[in-house]
Amino acid sequence: MKKYPILLLVLMALWSCQEKENIQITSEDFHASVDKVTQVMVHDIFSPPVASRIFAYPNIAAYEIMASQESEFNSLVGQIDDLSAIPKPTDTKQLNFELAALVAHMELSKRLIFSEEMVESFRDSLYKKWNAINSTQFQKSKDYGLEVADFIGQWMNKDNYKETRTMPKFSVYSDDPSRWQPTPPAYMDGIEPHWNQIRPFTLDSAAQFKPAPPPAFSMNKDSEFFKELEEVFIISNEITSKGDSSEEVQIAQFWDCNPYVSITRGHLMFATKKITPGAHWIGITKIACRKSEFDFISTVNAYTKTSIGIFEAFISCWDEKYRSNLIRPETLINKYFDDSWKPILQTPPFPEYTSGHSVVSGCASTVLTSIFGDNYQFDDDTEITYGLPVRSFESFNKAADEAAVSRLYGGIHYRAAIDVGLEQGRQLGQFVVKKLKLEATSK
Amino acid sequence: MNRYCWYIIVLLVFTSCNDKDRLFENPKASDIGIDFVNTITETDDLNILDYLYFYNGGGVAVGDINNDGLSDIFFSGNQVKNVLYLNKGNLQFENISKDAGVEGISSWNTGAIMVDINNDGFLDIYVCAVVGINGFTGYNELFINNGDNTFTEQSKKYGLDFDTYSSNAAFLDYDQDGDLDMYLLNHAVHTQDSYGHADLRLERNQQTGDKLLRNDNGYFTDVSEEAGIFGGVNSYGLGIAVSDFNKDGWPDIYIGNDFHEDDYFYLNNGDGTFKESLRDYFGHTTRFSMGNDVADINADGWPDLMSLDMLPEDEMALKSSEGDDNIQTQKMRIEQYGYHYQFTRNMLYVNRPNSHFEEVALQANVAATDWSWSSLFADFNNDGNQDLFISNGIPKRPNDLDYIKFLSSNQIQQKINNTRLVDQEALDNMPSGKVHNYIFKGSDNINFRDMSDRWITKDTLASTATALADLDNDGDLDIIANNINQAPTIYINKGSEKQNFLKVKLNYTAKNINGIGSKLYGYSNGKLQYREFYTIRGFQASSEPFIHFGLGESTQLDSLRIEWPDDTYQILYNVKANETQIVSKGNSKPIKPSELETKDVLFRKVDNNLGIDFKHKEDNYTDFIRQKLMPYQASDKGPAVALGDLNNDSKTDLFFGGSKRVKAQIYLQNDSSFVLNEESVLKDLAIKEDVVATIADFNGDQKNDIMVGSGGADFFGKSKVLRDTYLINNDSLFLDRQLPDIFQNSSVIKPSDIDGDGDLDVFIGNHMITSDFGKAPESVVLTNNNGVFSAQTIVAGMVNDAIWDDFDNDGQKDLIIVGEWMTPKFFKNQNGKLKKVDLINDQLNGLWQSIYPFDIDNDGDTDYLLGNWGLNSKFKASKRHPLKMYYADFDDNKQTETIVCIEKEGAYYPIMGLDDLSGQLVFLRKKFNTYRSFAGKSINDIFDKDMLSKAEILEVHTLASGYLRNEAGKFDFVPFEESLQTSPILAFLGADFDGDKQIEVLAAGNYFGVKPYHGRFDGFSGALIKNNKNISLGYTLGLNLHNKSVRHLDLLNAFDKTYLLVTFNNDAAEVYEILK
């Protein structure tokens, strides 16, 4: 990283003989592109696992372009199975790699979301600006960016995503009392029951970090499972009696990260939408990059590594979810304790064990700690857009602890899913950190 | 003739063409003195978010309040004052509300009813109100008519001053003590976030629960609890209909509940209590039940019922609105939360007396009229048939999908979260649901023709409560509609000179002077018109208190029988048309206990079922989980049943197939009973789903063998459990003998000696290929060589049934195959070789389910009865506009999809919406990122040309069941009458059931393997076809086949008698005694 400004100077010196000025691309441009994607994802309503895929591939495309010409960073080729080297540019003269990386990021993002025009208008205003500054450089770099986007796109399309779209829905027809059932108010089908068949980046299989099974289902009052169920009910009632301003409610809401909360009032229905848990940790990545004043390539690196971690976390977590197919506390509490009980957060539409927030937060915080160090204090303003306050954390790990337990406060998870999930995520995070050697110094 | 004459003629022709069919005209409200507007004002504190029924509208009641012979109009306003208009004649009205003292004090008024509560000869007015939520104050008000155009509010005195969430009320004499009692319809405001168990209705809630109020000498006492009326927090009561549905002399009540709460069907026990009996009589109901109405629409003298819902007809509204339930959600709501089957469309229930209500709205063409509030049956054109008016519209569509998923979040999220307020801008994003009202012309059949752009002007309104009256005393019925934010619409019926009418007013007893609850039977030229006199009809409204008959060209009713509420009757003869007949109770005679016009009962269920204890349980596999776009299931073809002697004692035994992972069963006939044979080891059939079987001696050892076809649509590829089974009988032990490789889902096995070599050859028809619905599977002909079979394949289509019958009379049995998306196929047997021949004079692709040979027209040759899908369906098919199914791997993922499209106004539209289609074909979400961009798009707009061009298109030209009429060896298709079109017909059986030495054919069906989009085909009770003109429905013959899905009908010879064995899917087999 220290060498980078020198290189920049050299490049600038080289370019200074050109007539037109150089197009400046900063890490803020990359943040803006990531933010745009996040925003479109909220609009289009992507489920958390799918969202993790939308973050990961564009970051990888951008990263590969940057790493290809920067000795400080290693390409992912060789570290990720079946990723081959991106095409080399035919001519590096007048090629702005940052610009190319950003173009590749926008292009792949556009392909992955639904509402393309939202990305296009963002992109086109940049294109216009760049074209005015230096049309040759812009055109050349854009072409290269698109070429790499195509290349990564082809690799991406072989990840079994398309095939999983037409696989069977999760069947709720069962007499098994422990089996997950759709929850109020929308009673949506279980989402992404085949996500464990998505090709991982680093894992040898979706089950590589298979957690211990949840406590055995039992409605016997002395059973561990029953006690955990009761705990959700008791804690929820305690928190509710404390009111909305209580710390626990604040925590639950801050980490809600539910992309689609369905609200029904008579025939009127509407939704409140938020970012996914993955997007929240992507937001934290941005905060840390800014705080540490990361340059462009380091920023791209941080996003890439974190988004790969999040991506793996969803595969690992979803593998377990549709292995244990565990029923949500809401269903059981309504049936056995109180038929009018509602959790503080809306129960998301997939099986309970393990907690997605816990696995993802455990993994993302571990990756971020490896990049920015432990005890990295930060003020998390990611949720301001969604009407929630800033929360400050002493470290990524502390934030992960809070994100995990927020699901218990929210009334949507038993304790085992949180404790075991967090551990599952942290182990996975360690594995990803060890496996991916991106910074050359870590070679 | 000079030029001007020509002009005039041209002009006349032109105008008469334009208005030729226009039955109603709409005088401008202000021109006739009506200045009322039910203005709804949205505020930050009160709007559709705060109050779920913000757009339900006010009420309307019509009657002659000053006895001047002219009917006056009362409108209740939601937020505005009530108004009363005096009819001054010549269609001029005077607002007398203020002086009359009826403006009311409640914040939010709803239903309005005119009733002479004190029987002083002057109509009083009862107005419902919603009180106690949203800051609404007031109470239900009862305006007692002082007889001088003024009223005094006396609800407290009568005990009717409720401050609950009332939407309507009905007056009826439920306890037959001579005075009018009241049913108060309240509505829930439960959050609806979760369903809650259906048992919620058992716990009474004073604000939301309905109430039954007994009239005790002028004071109304709440008897809800003791009378068995539900009053739960869940009862979203919007519709109420009173009628003696079962004609036992005691009025019954049907309550339409919105949302997931079931409708209530209260049958009057005659002892002051009711029994809620919905499930016993209704296979399914409307889901978002709104208004309803009762009338005899098929002229059989029994009340039928219509209940409204909110299914749009228009593609644009249809595909951009929240639609049908997800099938898994529906199943959960039914199985775990205890609710009944409910579907989002209007329902028309035909009363099948003493049996059930058969739902036929789709077939009758009245299922989709958008956001519908009030339905009123009446003979608008005085032709003797019941027509139908439906009011319709909502200022904002709160179930607009773009609003729900995209706009709402951006617009209101902040406000909701922080302040719970919504501003006008947010509401403006909800699209308008103002649409035209519907009017339908009735016919002699149960079929209604949409006359909305002919009889009335297609307007753009939100019309809610509506009432009928004869405002201009010209003998035909006018309609008054209370609109939201617009002046009321008055539909003045212009009538026709040629059509005659009769109006009847009743003068009954001192405690019920208008004779509410009387039944009138008018006969003219042998045709019956049945009326039951209740004025509370439609939605939040009461109509003018008289009974109207349209007589067409008849100048009189030949007879008019009036059955008074006290179970006495009198008959008037030769009642002249075009008058108002006032009938007072005179020398009436007691009605004898109801004598049902029962046809001869031919069948009676055998109490012990002859020991046959087979209950088929379909496995949990749901085709739609795997093949999300399949139009209907293929996994529920079973169970197999086969009859024959299996233990060589010359008695008929029974083989029943099991569903997946359920063992097949053999019942052996002993001297007095059938007994399950536990020893019969059919281990090979333990996993297979046995959908069809036959018993015959295939290997010529004089002992019967069993052949079983496997299916289930779940196992796939060359799974060995898809292989059909051949079991040979070796001293009652069955040994497995392998059949040639056939790994498809079987549907029919039909043995016949094709080659005349003395042994039985077999046709095995296959229905589909697992996970590749739409592709025609191979069926096979097995040629028998000393008990060893060799196979020859025929790709005939998606086969369901087949018969061997000598259609060319050459002495050799030929093969006829029927199936789905194909025409019946004839194969001529030429000395053992089958040759396809073309014998049908027409394109005749159907969703054919069954075929049976029968000389239905008694002309001496064999015709073929064909069971099809039926016409009571959202599927539509004709030769001109066939039903189409596009079959291809649209998204190139090695998995084929089928997209079924129906024609609307010349273009083809997928029956599924964007969510369903894109759930399988994700690229559509990218192409259409709003629902509005997808809605209204035809299949050609949705898919690119080259994508469509790779699809195979399967077609259906008719959905009607019917028969192939034999015309000298060629065949024409003739559809059955409408009573046989209400459900798929899956089985036929010919025999002399009625002992007349002639063969009749029994037909049966019903089918449930469809998504909530289709609902349930559950109402067909079977039918006995004596010939093409003589058909009797099963419920009149002692058969109980409705609400169950019949797979097989068989004659069972046992104990020296012949029985009828009925085998159902997912239900217990039943044995009926044949009584003749």
Interface residues (C-beta under 8 A of the other chain):
Chain A: V42 H43 D44 I45 F114 S115 E116 K162 E163 R165 T166 P168 K169 F170 S171 V172 Y173 S174 Q181 P182 P184 P185 Y187 M188 D189 Y260 I263 T264 R265 G266 H267 L268 M269 F270 A271 T272 K273 N334 D339 S340 K342 Y386 G387
Chain B: I48 L49 L52 Y53 T191 Q192 D193 S194 Y195 G196 H197 F259 F288 E322 N326 Q328 T329 K331 M332 R333 Q336 P398 N399 Y403 I404 K405 F406 S408 S409 I412 Q413 Q414 I416 N417 N418 N620 Y621 T622 F624 I625 R626 K628 D891 N893 K894 Q895 E897 Q920 V922 R925 K926 N929
